[in-house]
Amino acid sequence: EVQLVESGGGSVQSGGSLRLSCVGSDISFGEYGVGWFRQAPGKVREGIAVISQSGDDTPYADSVKGRFTISRDNAKKTMYLQMNSLKPEDTAVYYCAAKLLLATTQPKRYQYWGQGTQVTVSS
């Protein structure tokens, strides 16, 4: 059974940093486009950063561009999200997800999801 497990969430003050990790199991990780999504209370889930199978293509949502960096290590079946200059509006549950072949920021296209990790940014 394919599993994705996120870690690294927590509470930080505005301007702080966090690094999220997502480890896959029972999955040919390198064949999958993967991405980070987030969902704040009362809001729809949004794609904030995705990464192609090779790691060469990394589109970001405008809201995080220049502050967040997505990366992956296929040998370790792991994806990362380095989050810097965090703002209160970044507060949400962050999810990693995987889909075969091309990555996209559209959540409905993803077959596998992690359980989510809470990120809270205080002002």
N, C-alpha and C positions, 0 to 999 in steps of 0.2 A: 504494500500500500504506500503510495506516494505521500510523503509528509514534508511540509515546510515549517520550520520553527524559527520564529523571530526572537531576538534578544537585544538588550541594550537600551530599552526605553527607561524613562524615569522623569524626575522633576528637576528643572533647572531655572535659573533666573534669565530674564531677557538679556540677550547678548551672549549667552553661554553656548556650549557645544555638546552634542551627543553623537555617538556612532552606533547605528543599528546594524545588526547582522541577521542574515537569513540562511539557514542551513537546510539543504535538501537531502532527503533519503529516499532510496528506491526510485531514483529518477536519473535518467541520462542527462545530467544538468546542462551539459554543453549543447544539447539539441534544442534547448528551450530559450525563448525570449523571456526575460524576467523583469519585474518592476516593483516599485514601491507605490503604494496607494495610501490614502488617509481618509478618515471619516470623523468629522467633528459632530458633536451632538446637534441633531436637527438638520444636518446637511447631508448631501449625497456624497457617496464615495468618489474621490477624485484621484486620477493618476498624476503623480508628481514627478516621477523619474522612472524611465525604463531603459533597458540596456539590451543590445543585440547579443546573439549567441557568442560572437567573437569579442564583444566589448567595444567594438569600434564606433558604434552608433549609440549616443546617449542623449536623447531629447529630454528636456525638462519643462515642467510647467513654469509659466512666467513668475508665479508667486514664489518660487524657490530658486530660480536661476541665479547663479552667482553666489549662492549661499550653501547649497547642497551639492554633494558629489556622489554619484553612484558608481560602483565598481563591482567586479566579480572575479572570482578565482575558480575556474571550472574544475581544476584538480581537487580542490577542497569542497566543491559543490556548495559554494558560499557566495552570497551577494552582500554588499555593504551599502550603507548610506551614511556618509559623513555630513552632519548637519551643523553648520556654523551660524553665528549671528542669529540665533533663534529669537523669534518674536512670540508674543502671547497668541497671535492668530495661528501659529503653528501647532497649538494644542489640539490633539486628536489621537485617535487610535490609528497606529500605522500598521499596514499589512504588506506582506510580500506575496507575490503571485507569480505563477509560471504558466506559459502557454507554448505549445509546439511552434517552432519556427519564429516568425517575425514578432517582435515586441510591439505593443501598441499601448496607448494610454487609456484605452476603452476597457473598463473593468469587465464588461460582459463577455469579452473574448477570452478570458483566462479560465483554464480548467482547474488549476490547483491554487489553494489559498492557505496561508498560515493563520494562526489563531489571533494574531494581532498583539501589539505591544503599545502601552499607553505612553504618550509623551505629553508632559504638562510644562508649559512655560509661564512663569509668573513675571509680572511687571515690577 
